[in-house]
């Protein structure tokens, strides 16, 4: 009994020591983070010639002007919604096609980089580094290069977003693959199935709900990304928003209409994808009979 009590006391002491070390490390990391944030802000403010504090009191001037003009011309809002609807549909199409292409490429790369599934196991590190590079490159940088080569329009935006989506979804898909059972793959291999057949019949039925869930989540992100890329001439509603804002006063009601359209679209897509993701991952809830 005494040995049991001493063992419990020793475990408690070890746990408390571990907790103290963890808190100390958390405190050190927090202090480093705060120091980096403060120093970075000071450097940025110095490079901006101290303009941050001078302009801080005017931070709400622009939103006030936009809202004021939108309220004055509220009667023109329905016409603006109709006028900018094609641009909004173009933005949604860019995001949808980019997500589809990125998801298809991500499925292949994720299986190529997963142990037990890879067609060429020795090339697993290569495929993982490819996904790292694709994920690390921002969409706007890729879009700027493509616009310089291909000219403005939705195609550079689509390629840029699909490129980044492939790397991002590839990482998520590979983590899903790690939890898939390899027994169906081994069974199919024993009867002579090739690699494509093993992946489609042995892996896809297990991972497809999570694949679709992550793809829908990425679609929300890509809608916002495609709108942002419009500012650099990649088409869509972002391009219209840039034009409306660049003209200044007199066009702020159009900018407000575009903001409302984009905001409403993101909310609708978010709610719809949330419902679909819930059904895919958890299944349709059965009704409880009275």
HUBEL-V599481 format. One record per helix or strand of 2 or more residues. SS is the DSSP state (alpha for helix, beta for strand). FROM is the first residue (numbers start at 1). TO is the last residue. If there is no record, write none. Layout:
BEGIN
ss/from/to
SS/FROM/TO
SS/FROM/TO
END
This chain:
BEGIN
ss/from/to
alpha/2/47
alpha/51/58
alpha/61/72
alpha/74/112
alpha/121/136
alpha/139/150
alpha/154/178
alpha/183/190
alpha/195/232
alpha/237/246
alpha/252/282
END
